[in-house]
């Protein structure tokens, strides 16, 4: 893990929320439980060769770096940029997280240093878990467990959103927990339609008989009004740990599913992701991409996760990935 963090991420410089995640991971793995502003700046920019050229070009016009023709080298533009500009933006994001996450945040800033808590609470461990889910390339050996457990966390959060009237059901193909719908995808859609009081429009031949996928749907919540008729409130949710989550977010939308089920009342599409999609001012990162669905990002996950779930939340119980990572970095007792 620590060796992987030695490599500079290839995040776009625009995606400062991901760079802030990187700073938190570096802090967690630091022997002295902290990383200074200067150390982070040195780590991010040990040499210009370590940054992908296309990322440099992306910000060249904005002033961070300028390309030169001499030997295809890269030179900093002294007129508009300093080498610590990105680091300054990262710390602005970290300051926002301190103020917005409150007791759920396992870090603090002390004299321009990011410092981790010595012992983490259950809610802070959940934050670290979301951080790991947002950085799967650093945990390739635990990717399957991390992503499958994220669906269970999302299920508890979505249940707190809809309340006791609606039961959140697992539709997706989960490697850790049993789904509430079984069989091939055609049967699962038929059973889902029946649970909604609707009809399945799937015909023989629409799917291979051996297909047991989920058609982009992980969780579903359906309201009940004392009868078996359709036209009910429903929520369809995707739980995605990929940074490209936005590319498939509409596969659980009404427009995608009203071709498969006679949905009389359009479902609410929900995106549940472990990323903190907030700018330093608290606004949505990439605001124009957040449209047509309800967003539950890391900040909302932490805010909405019920205390009773946390009391029995043993992060990644099958393998102890989170606790193992924290113990290795001496962040827990």
C-alpha positions as CSV (number, residue, x, y, z in Angstrom):
1,X,0.0,0.0,0.0
2,X,2.6,2.6,1.0
3,X,4.7,1.7,-2.1
4,X,1.7,2.4,-4.3
5,X,1.1,5.8,-2.7
6,X,4.7,6.7,-3.6
7,X,3.5,7.1,-7.2
8,X,1.8,10.3,-8.2
9,X,-1.8,9.7,-9.1
10,X,-2.9,10.5,-12.7
11,X,-5.9,12.4,-11.6
12,X,-6.9,15.4,-13.7
13,X,-5.8,18.6,-11.9
14,X,-9.4,19.8,-12.1
15,X,-10.5,16.9,-9.9
16,X,-9.2,18.3,-6.7
17,X,-11.6,16.2,-4.6
18,X,-9.6,13.1,-5.7
19,X,-6.3,14.8,-4.9
20,X,-7.7,15.6,-1.4
21,X,-8.4,11.8,-1.0
22,X,-4.8,11.1,-2.0
23,X,-3.6,13.5,0.7
24,X,-5.8,11.7,3.3
25,X,-4.4,8.3,2.3
26,X,-0.8,9.6,2.5
27,X,-1.6,11.0,6.0
28,X,-3.1,7.7,7.1
29,X,0.1,5.8,6.0
30,X,2.5,8.3,7.4
31,X,4.6,7.0,10.4
32,X,4.0,10.3,12.3
33,X,0.2,10.4,11.6
34,X,0.5,13.6,9.6
35,X,1.7,15.2,6.4
36,X,2.7,18.9,6.1
37,X,1.8,21.3,3.4
38,X,5.4,21.3,2.2
39,X,5.8,17.5,2.3
40,X,2.6,17.1,0.3
41,X,3.8,19.7,-2.3
42,X,7.1,17.9,-2.6
43,X,5.4,14.6,-2.9
44,X,3.0,15.8,-5.7
45,X,5.8,17.5,-7.6
46,X,9.1,15.6,-7.2
47,X,9.7,16.3,-10.9
48,X,7.7,17.4,-13.8
49,X,8.3,14.1,-15.6
50,X,6.1,12.3,-13.0
51,X,3.0,14.2,-14.2
52,X,1.1,13.0,-17.2
53,X,1.7,15.3,-20.1
54,X,-2.0,15.5,-21.0
55,X,-2.8,16.7,-17.4
56,X,-0.1,19.4,-17.7
57,X,-1.5,20.5,-21.1
58,X,-5.0,20.6,-19.5
59,X,-4.0,23.3,-17.2
60,X,-1.2,24.9,-19.3
61,X,-3.5,27.6,-20.6
62,X,-4.8,28.3,-17.1
63,X,-1.3,29.0,-15.9
64,X,0.1,26.0,-14.0
65,X,2.7,24.9,-16.5
66,X,3.8,25.9,-20.0
67,X,5.1,23.5,-22.7
68,X,8.4,24.5,-24.4
69,X,9.9,23.4,-27.6
70,X,13.5,22.9,-26.3
71,X,14.0,19.2,-26.2
72,X,10.3,18.6,-25.5
73,X,10.9,19.8,-21.9
74,X,8.4,21.3,-19.5
75,X,8.9,24.6,-17.8
76,X,6.9,26.4,-15.2
77,X,5.3,29.6,-16.3
78,X,6.7,32.2,-13.8
79,X,4.1,34.7,-14.6
80,X,1.0,33.0,-13.4
81,X,1.8,29.9,-11.4
82,X,3.6,28.5,-8.3
83,X,4.5,24.9,-7.8
84,X,2.3,24.7,-4.7
85,X,-0.9,25.9,-6.4
86,X,-2.5,22.4,-6.4
87,X,-1.4,21.8,-2.8
88,X,-3.1,25.0,-1.8
89,X,-6.3,23.9,-3.4
90,X,-6.1,20.5,-1.8
91,X,-5.9,22.1,1.7
92,X,-8.9,24.3,0.9
93,X,-10.8,21.2,0.2
94,X,-9.6,19.5,3.4
95,X,-10.6,22.6,5.4
96,X,-14.1,22.3,3.9
97,X,-14.3,18.6,4.9
98,X,-13.3,19.4,8.5
99,X,-16.2,21.9,8.8
100,X,-18.8,19.8,7.0
101,X,-18.0,16.2,8.3
102,X,-17.6,17.2,11.9
103,X,-17.0,14.3,14.2
104,X,-17.1,11.9,11.3
105,X,-13.9,13.3,9.9
106,X,-10.8,11.4,11.1
107,X,-8.4,14.3,10.4
108,X,-7.6,17.8,11.5
109,X,-5.4,20.6,10.3
110,X,-2.7,21.8,12.7
111,X,-0.1,24.4,11.6
112,X,-0.5,23.6,7.9
113,X,-0.3,19.9,8.5
114,X,-3.0,17.3,8.0
115,X,-3.1,15.2,11.1
116,X,-5.0,11.9,11.6
117,X,-6.9,11.0,14.8
118,X,-5.0,8.5,17.0
119,X,-8.0,6.3,17.6
120,X,-10.9,6.2,15.2
121,X,-14.6,6.0,16.1
122,X,-17.0,3.8,14.2
123,X,-18.2,6.7,12.1
124,X,-14.6,7.8,11.3
125,X,-13.8,4.2,10.3
126,X,-16.8,4.4,8.0
127,X,-15.2,7.5,6.5
128,X,-11.9,5.6,5.9
129,X,-13.9,2.8,4.3
130,X,-15.5,5.2,1.9
131,X,-12.1,6.7,1.2
132,X,-10.8,3.2,0.3
133,X,-13.8,2.6,-1.9
134,X,-13.0,5.8,-3.7
135,X,-9.3,4.7,-4.3
136,X,-9.7,1.1,-5.4
137,X,-6.5,1.3,-7.5
138,X,-4.6,1.4,-4.3
139,X,-6.4,-1.8,-3.0
140,X,-6.6,-4.1,-6.0
141,X,-6.4,-7.3,-3.8
142,X,-9.5,-6.1,-1.9
143,X,-11.5,-4.6,-4.7
144,X,-14.3,-7.2,-4.7
145,X,-14.9,-7.1,-1.0
146,X,-14.8,-3.3,-0.8
147,X,-17.3,-2.9,-3.6
148,X,-19.7,-5.6,-2.4
149,X,-19.7,-4.2,1.1
150,X,-20.4,-0.8,-0.2
151,X,-23.8,-2.0,-1.4
152,X,-24.7,-3.1,2.2
153,X,-23.7,0.3,3.6
154,X,-25.7,2.0,0.9
155,X,-28.7,-0.2,1.7
156,X,-28.6,0.9,5.4
157,X,-28.4,4.6,4.3
158,X,-31.2,4.3,1.7
159,X,-33.3,2.6,4.4
160,X,-32.8,5.6,6.6
161,X,-33.9,7.9,3.8
162,X,-37.1,6.1,3.0
163,X,-38.1,5.2,6.6
164,X,-39.9,2.2,7.9
165,X,-42.8,2.3,5.4
166,X,-40.5,1.1,2.6
167,X,-38.2,-1.8,2.7
168,X,-35.0,-1.6,0.7
169,X,-34.4,-4.7,-1.3
170,X,-31.2,-6.0,-3.0
171,X,-31.6,-6.4,-6.7
172,X,-28.0,-6.4,-7.8
173,X,-25.6,-9.3,-8.1
174,X,-23.8,-9.1,-4.8
175,X,-20.7,-11.3,-4.0
176,X,-21.1,-11.0,-0.2
177,X,-24.9,-10.8,0.6
178,X,-27.8,-12.7,-0.9
179,X,-30.1,-10.7,-3.2
180,X,-33.8,-10.4,-2.6
181,X,-34.5,-11.4,-6.2
182,X,-33.1,-14.6,-7.7
183,X,-33.0,-16.4,-11.0
184,X,-32.0,-15.1,-14.4
185,X,-32.5,-11.4,-15.2
186,X,-35.9,-11.9,-17.0
187,X,-37.3,-13.6,-13.9
188,X,-35.9,-10.9,-11.6
189,X,-37.5,-8.2,-13.6
190,X,-40.8,-10.1,-13.6
191,X,-40.6,-10.5,-9.8
192,X,-39.7,-6.8,-9.4
193,X,-42.7,-5.8,-11.5
194,X,-45.0,-7.9,-9.4
195,X,-43.6,-6.4,-6.2
196,X,-44.4,-2.9,-7.6
197,X,-47.9,-4.0,-8.7
198,X,-46.9,-3.6,-12.3
199,X,-46.3,-5.8,-15.3
200,X,-43.1,-7.0,-16.9
201,X,-42.7,-6.2,-20.6
202,X,-39.7,-8.5,-21.0
203,X,-40.3,-11.0,-23.8
204,X,-38.7,-14.4,-24.5
205,X,-35.4,-13.8,-26.2
206,X,-34.8,-10.3,-24.8
207,X,-32.1,-11.8,-22.5
208,X,-30.1,-15.0,-22.6
209,X,-31.6,-17.6,-20.3
210,X,-28.2,-17.8,-18.5
211,X,-28.0,-14.1,-17.8
212,X,-28.1,-13.4,-14.0
213,X,-27.1,-9.8,-14.1
214,X,-28.9,-6.8,-12.7
215,X,-29.3,-4.4,-15.7
216,X,-27.7,-1.6,-13.8
217,X,-29.9,-1.8,-10.7
218,X,-28.5,-2.5,-7.3
219,X,-31.2,-1.5,-4.7
220,X,-34.9,-0.9,-4.9
221,X,-37.4,0.6,-2.4
222,X,-41.2,0.3,-3.0
223,X,-43.9,2.0,-1.0
224,X,-47.1,0.2,0.0
225,X,-50.6,1.7,0.4
226,X,-52.7,-1.3,1.6
227,X,-53.4,-2.7,-1.8
228,X,-51.6,-4.6,-4.6
229,X,-52.0,-2.0,-7.3
230,X,-49.2,-0.2,-9.1
231,X,-48.7,3.6,-9.3
232,X,-46.5,3.7,-6.2
233,X,-43.5,5.7,-5.1
234,X,-40.3,3.7,-5.8
235,X,-36.6,4.4,-5.7
236,X,-34.1,2.6,-7.9
237,X,-30.4,3.0,-6.8
238,X,-27.0,2.3,-8.2
239,X,-24.0,1.8,-5.9
240,X,-20.9,2.6,-7.7
241,X,-17.3,2.9,-6.5
242,X,-15.8,3.7,-10.0
243,X,-14.7,7.2,-10.7
244,X,-16.7,6.9,-14.0
245,X,-19.9,6.3,-12.1
246,X,-21.6,9.1,-14.0
247,X,-21.3,7.2,-17.3
248,X,-23.9,4.6,-16.2
249,X,-25.9,6.5,-13.6
250,X,-29.0,6.7,-15.8
251,X,-29.2,2.9,-16.3
252,X,-31.4,2.8,-13.2
253,X,-33.6,5.8,-14.4
254,X,-37.3,5.7,-15.4
255,X,-36.4,6.1,-19.0
256,X,-34.3,3.0,-18.9
257,X,-36.8,0.9,-16.9
258,X,-40.1,1.9,-18.3
259,X,-39.2,-0.2,-21.4
260,X,-39.0,-3.2,-19.1
261,X,-41.8,-2.6,-16.6
262,X,-45.1,-0.7,-16.8
263,X,-44.0,1.9,-14.3
264,X,-47.1,4.1,-13.9
265,X,-45.4,6.4,-11.4
266,X,-41.8,7.3,-12.5
267,X,-39.2,5.9,-10.1
268,X,-36.7,8.2,-8.3
269,X,-33.2,7.4,-9.7
270,X,-30.5,7.4,-6.9
271,X,-26.8,7.5,-7.3
272,X,-24.9,6.2,-4.2
273,X,-21.1,6.8,-4.4
274,X,-18.2,6.8,-1.9
275,X,-16.7,9.9,-3.4
276,X,-16.9,13.4,-1.8
277,X,-18.3,15.3,-4.8
278,X,-18.0,18.7,-3.2
279,X,-15.9,21.8,-4.0
280,X,-14.0,23.8,-1.4
281,X,-17.1,26.0,-1.1
282,X,-19.5,23.1,-0.6
283,X,-21.0,23.2,-4.1
284,X,-21.2,20.1,-6.3
285,X,-18.1,19.2,-8.2
286,X,-19.0,19.0,-11.9
287,X,-22.5,20.4,-11.2
288,X,-23.7,20.1,-14.8
289,X,-23.2,16.3,-14.6
290,X,-25.5,16.0,-11.6
291,X,-29.0,16.0,-13.2
292,X,-31.9,13.6,-13.3
293,X,-31.1,11.7,-10.2
294,X,-30.8,12.0,-6.4
295,X,-27.1,12.1,-5.4
296,X,-25.9,10.5,-2.2
297,X,-22.2,11.0,-2.0
298,X,-19.7,10.5,0.8
299,X,-20.9,13.5,2.8
300,X,-24.5,12.4,2.7
301,X,-23.6,8.8,3.3
302,X,-21.9,9.8,6.6
303,X,-24.7,12.2,7.5
304,X,-27.5,9.7,6.8
305,X,-26.0,6.5,8.1
306,X,-28.0,5.5,11.2
307,X,-26.3,5.0,14.5
308,X,-27.9,1.6,15.0
309,X,-26.1,0.4,11.8
310,X,-22.8,1.7,13.0
311,X,-23.1,-0.1,16.4
312,X,-22.8,-3.5,14.6
313,X,-20.8,-2.2,11.6
314,X,-17.6,-4.2,11.6
315,X,-16.0,-2.9,8.5
316,X,-15.6,-5.7,6.0
317,X,-16.1,-8.5,8.5
318,X,-15.2,-11.3,6.0
319,X,-11.6,-10.1,5.6
320,X,-11.2,-7.2,8.1
321,X,-9.8,-5.0,5.3
322,X,-10.5,-1.7,6.9
323,X,-9.3,-2.7,10.4
324,X,-6.3,-4.4,8.9
325,X,-5.3,-1.2,7.0
326,X,-5.8,1.0,10.1
327,X,-3.9,-1.3,12.3
328,X,-1.0,-1.4,9.9
329,X,-1.0,2.4,10.0
330,X,-1.4,2.4,13.8
331,X,-4.6,4.4,13.7
332,X,-6.6,2.2,16.0
333,X,-6.0,0.6,19.3
